[in-house]
């Protein structure tokens, strides 16, 4: 199998010609199993699949645990725990599936209403899931965090009442507010993008006639893009950074490096996968990058949802600084990192990197030389994949205006 196809596909586009992803199947060789009834506290957690669209499966989910399970859905705290503990924790979320048409969200039947309220709750909700058969398997994706066994639901009950944040309750009941404005309203109120993408996914946002269930992987990227688009338009009003800033973060099996350059807004996200890593089963190194200049881009980036997850983190940092810049963000993935954990991993690690203290340089070449001492992949290999670095080096008038 060609490794470049795996890097481009990431288990979602089946570019190899198979009807399944062999890399993910390898991860699922020993499926988990559970009893046919589960009483637990949903963190809250709800997953919406995409198979069979426009009729999809929606999965209220919970671990076999009662009490405060909020950590299961709190991406802001996940970097504080070992990666293997995070994966084990997420794989203990059991999913009970209901098949529903996506447009039912415009006039939701009672089971969907209950699931929507669970998804919007700001605290865990006790649920009783009764399955038609023993749950089995796991869910692994480049986009969403891992999840555990699933089975069709025979019966579903909630114990107690979900409690919604006031603005979320208002947005849920506002049938004239479009989805984009609802997303931005919730973000401005301080709710994290994980909560907002869950609300969008279960069809709880938007004008009544346009409300739809949105597959989780689509909702995650949609919210990252909507929010970062808004922030980018705001930071374009600010002065540029006053030098070249270099940020670094090391994480298990990964390195994240970000350079801010004094320029109008531009952005690049690049990833390098060593052989034998999550999306590169082949023998050679795989490096790819995608970029945008001042006016943005018209097509979805080949590199996938991580592009927008890192873009959001970069835009948030520049907005805090009240500055604009050209952002070059690169990620290296090393041997031993073999399981996909979701784009939250990129978003939170880039957020963490940009909260750190940067090294400052007077020139791009000095910043790149320092980067070359930190990166494992040769700088020349990165530069061969990077378009934005070449644009910044050229110092052409109108950089970022393409």
N, C-alpha and C positions, 0 to 999 in steps of 0.2 A: 504494500500500500504506500502511495506517495505521501510523505510527511507534510508537504506543502498543502495538500488537500485537507488534511486534518486540522492544520493551523487555521485555514480559512473557514472551515465548516464548524468546528467546535461543537460537534454533536447535534447540530440543529438543521443543517441543510442537506445532509446525506450526499455530499459531492462524490463520495467513493462509489456510489451506485447501489449501495446496500440499503435495505429498508430499516436498518437499525444502526446504532453507533457501536462498533466493536470495542472501542475504548471504554465506553460506559458499561457495556455488558461485562467487560473484564472486572470492573469495580463491583458489579452486582452478582458475582459468581456464587456467593453464599447468602441468599436472601434471608432477611429477618422474618419471624412469624410471631403472631400474638393470638390471644383468645378472641372470641367473637363478641365480646362486650368490654368496653373501657369506660371507666369513670375517671376524669382528670380535669385539670384546670387549663383551658386554652389560654395561651400567653397574652393576647389572643393571636391565633394563627389561622389563616384561610388561604388556600391555594386554588387557583383557577387554571385548569389545563387548556391546551390549544387543539388537541386531537379531536377531529370531528366538527370543527368550527363550521357553521354557527351554532351547533349544539355541542356544548362542552361539559366537562365534569368540574364541579366545584367541591372542594374538600375542606370542611371545617376540621381542624386538627388539634390534638392535645397529646401530652405525654401521660403515662400512667402514674400521675402524681397530682396531688391536691395541694393548693396553697399558692405561694407567690412564684409563678413560673415565668415572670416577665422577661428574665434573661434569655429565654428561648427566642425572643423576637427583638431583642435590643442590640442592634448592630453596633451602636456606640460603645458597648461594653465588651464586645466579642474579642477585641484585640488584647484584652486584659487576661484572657484565659488561654491555655495551651491549645494549639490548633487541633490536636487529636481529641481533646476533651470537647471542643466545640463541635467537631464532626459527630462524635458519639452522642452528644446532647441532642443535636438536630435530628439524628437518625432514630431517636426515641419518640419523635412526633408521629403519632398514628393518624392516618387520614381516612375519613369516611366520605365516599364520593356520591354525589347526586348529579344526575344528568339534567341539564337545564339549557334552554335556548338563550343565547346572549341577549336578545331583545326583551326577554321577560323582565329584565331589570327596570324597564319603563313602567311596568305595573306588576311589581313582584308578588308572587304567591307567598303564603305565610312562611313556608320553610326558608325561602330566600330572604325574606324580611328578617327572620331570626339570625340567619348567617351574616347579613349586613350589619346588624346591631352588634354581634360578636366582633366582627372585623373592626368596627369603629370604637369599641370599648377602650378606655384608657387603663384598664386594669384587667387581670385574668378573670375569666368567666368559667365556672364549673359546667362541664358538659357530660352528657351520658351518650356515648356512641355505641350503637348496636349494629353489627356488621352482618351481611348476608353470608359471608364466608370468612375464614381466617385471613386477616390481613397479611400481606407478604410483599417482598421486594423493597427497594429503596429508590429515591429520586435524586439524581445528581445532574447538575446543569451548570453551564458557564454563567447563567444569569441569576437564577434564584438560589438561595441557600439550600443545602441538602435537606431532605425530608425522609421519614421512615416509611414503614409498610402502609399499604392502602388496601381497601376493599369497598365494594358498594355498600351504602348505608341501608339498613332495614328500618331503623328508627333513630331519631335524633331528638334529644331534649336538652334544654338549658336549665340549670339550677341557679336561681337568683337572677338579678337584673343587670345587664351591662350598664356601665356609666360612661357617657360620651363627653368629651371636651365640648364646651359651650359652642365654640365656633364650628366644630365638626357637626354638632347637632343642627346648627343653623344651616350649614351648607347642605346637609342631608335633606332638610325640609324645604330648601329653596329650589323650586323647580324652574325658575327663570335664570338662575346663575349658570353660565356655561362652565364646562369642565376645566378649561384652562384657568379661568379666573378663580375657580374654587381651589384648584391646586395651589395657586399663588397666595390666596388668602390664608390657607392653612399653613403654608410654609412661613409666611410673615408672622403668623401667630406663635411660631416656635416649634411646631410639630415637625418631626423628622421626616425625611423623604420615605423611609420605610413604612411609616404609618400612612402617609399620603398615597403611596402606590398601592397599599392594601385597600384603601377606601376607593380608589379609582378602579381597581381590579374587580371588586364585588358590585360595581354599578351603582355606587352610592353618591356619585357626583355628576353634575351636569344638568342641562335642561331636561325636563321629564321625557319628552318624546325621543331624545337622543341618548338616554342612559342605556348603557350596554355593559354586560360582563366583559372584562378585558383579561385575556390570559396573563398570568402573573409576569411572565418574562417580558411581555410587551409593556405592561403597566410600569414596571421598574424603569425601563429605558425611557418611556414617555415622560415620566415625572423628572428624571435626571435632566432630560433635554428641555422640558418646559421651564424648569427653575433656572437652569444654567443659561438658557436663552435670555431670560429676564435679567439675570445678574450681569451678563455680558453687555447688554444694552446700557445698564447703569454704569458699569466701569468705563465704558467708552467716553464718559464725560470727565474722567479724572486725568490728571497729569500722569506721565509715564514714570516708572521707577527710575531711581537716580543712579543705577549701576547694574551690574550683573550679579544676581543672587543665585547661589547654589544650595539646594536642600537635598538631604539624603535620609533615607530610612531603610534599615535592614529588618526583614521579617523572616520567619521560617521558610527557607527555600526560595526567598525572593529578595530583590533589591529594588528600591524605588528612588529615582533621581529626578529632580526638577530644576530647571534653569529658568529664571525670569530675566528677560532682556529688555532694555529700554527701547520700546517701540510701541506703535499702536497695537491694538489687540490682534493677536494671532495665536494659534494653538496647534500643538502636535502631540499625539499619543503614540508611543512605540513600545513593542514587546519583543523580547528575545527569549526563545525557549531552547534550553539545552536538549540534547538527545535524551529520549526516555522520560520526558516530562509530560505533563497532563495532556497537551494537545500536539505533542511531537514525538511519536513513537519511532521515528526514523533514526538513522545514524548520524545525521548532520545537524548543525545549528540552524535554527529558523528565526529570522528577524523580519519584522514587518512594522510599518508605520503609516499613519494617516494624519492629515492636517487640514486646517482651514486658515484663511486669512481674514482680513477685517470684515468682509461682507458675509462670512460664514460659508456654508456648503449647501448644495442643492440635492445631494444624494446621500443615502445612508452609508456610513463608513464601512469598508470591508472588514475592518478590524473588530467590529461588533460593539456590544453594549458597554464594554470597559472604557471605550472612548468617551462616552457621555458621563460615566461615573467619575472618571478622573477630571473631566472638564468641569463638572460641578464643584469638585473639591478645589480646583484652581480658581474658579470664578469666585467662590466664597472667600478664599484667602485674599484675592485682590480687592474685593469689596470691603473687607475689614481694613485693608491698608489704605483704601481710597486712592488706589493707583491702577493704571492699566499697564500691560506688558505683553510681550510675546512669550508664550509659555511653551517650553520643551519639556515633556514629561516622558521618561522612559522607565520600563520595568524589565528586569531580568529574572527569569525563572530557572532554577537550578535543579539538578538531578535530585530525586527524592520527593519532589513536589508532584504528585501523580493524581490527585483527586481534585475535580473542580469544586469550588466552594461558593461561587456566586460573585457577582460584580461588587457586592458590598466590600469584599476583600480589597479591591482596588480603591474604591471610594474612601474607605476608612484609613487605609495606609497612606494614601496621598494627603488626606486631611491631616493625619498625624505628622507627616513629613513637613507640611507647610505651616504647622504650628511650632515647629522647631526653630532654632536660631540658624540663619543661613551663613555661609561663607560669602564674602563680598569681593568682587573683582572689578577692575577698571576696564577690562576688555573681554570680548567673547572668547578670544583665543586662550586667555588665562583661565577662564571658567572651564573651557573644554579640556585644557591640560589637566586641571584639577580633577575633572570628571574621569579622565582616562586612568587616573591613579586609583579610582574607587570602583570603576566598572570591571567586571570580569570579562565581558565580551570586548574584543579589541575595538577601540574608538573608530577605526577605519571601517569596521563592519557596520557600526551604527550610522556613520556618515553616509555610507552607500545607500542606506534605507531612508535617511532623513531628507525631506525636501525643505523644511523650514530652516534648518541650519544653513543650507546653501543660500537661501534667500537673505537671511540675516548677514551672512558673510559678504554678499554682493553689494550691500548698502545701496541698492537701487532706490531712486526716489519712488515713493508710493508703496514701500514694503507693506504688506498686509492689505493691499487694495485689490488684489486679484479677484 
